[in-house]
Each structure stands twice: as structure tokens, then as C-alpha cells.
Amino acid sequence: MQDGQYAATYTRDQERIFGKLDVAGDALYFSSWGKHRKNSEYPQRGHIISRSRVWVMAKDVEVHGEWDDAQEARFAAIKRNMEREVAQGDFQEKLF
């Protein structure tokens, strides 16, 4: 695989995650969005969205093509969907 950025799916513990694969020589780095629980004491409930970048092995990644504007739009849409889910979920948690 040539150096560059690619759209890819990373499989981790039977979970498939879409994101950006950065290839630099033999090093492969995968960037994706994730939901995490807040670590602060107040408010005690809720989630945050964060972007992670991890080193991956080639056998765990399926490359779909080069990274372009369409892939960037899909990546942004994934973040917006997670933000919407978090907003709805956090609101429901506060009701109980």
C-alpha cells in the first residue's frame, strides 16, 4: 500500500468502525470517532464525542479507496449522528 490517506473499516472485537487510515511506510494509523462517558464529577451523567488515532495492523483493516471530499463528508456525518444520539440519550438519562 502506498503512503497516503485512505477510507477504511477497522475491525476490533467483532465491531466494525469506519474511519481514515494514514499510511506512512510500514506504520498504519486509524482515526475514528467514539462516544465516551464523561470523567468529571459534575455532571455525573453524559457522554462526549472524541476522535481517536490508533496504530493498527494491516490484517485488521479493510481499505475502501483514497480519502476524498466524499469520505470527509461521511466522516463528519458519523460525528453528527453520534452527537444527536448523545443529546437524546443524555436527555433521557436526566428524566430518570
Long-range contacts (C-beta under 8 A, 24 or more apart in sequence): 1-58, 1-63, 4-66, 4-67, 5-66, 5-67, 6-63, 6-64, 6-65, 6-66, 6-67, 7-63, 7-64, 7-65, 7-66, 7-67, 7-68, 7-71, 7-74, 8-61, 8-62, 8-63, 8-64, 9-61, 9-62, 9-64, 10-56, 10-60, 10-61, 11-60, 11-61, 11-62, 12-60, 18-74, 18-75, 18-78, 19-75, 20-67, 20-71, 20-75, 21-56, 21-61, 21-63, 21-67, 22-53, 27-55, 28-55, 28-56, 28-57, 28-58, 28-61, 29-53, 29-54, 29-55, 29-56, 30-54, 30-55, 30-56, 30-61, 33-75, 33-78, 33-79, 33-82, 35-82, 35-85, 35-86, 45-90, 45-93, 45-94, 46-86, 46-90, 46-93, 47-86, 47-89, 47-90, 48-86, 49-79, 49-82, 49-83, 49-86
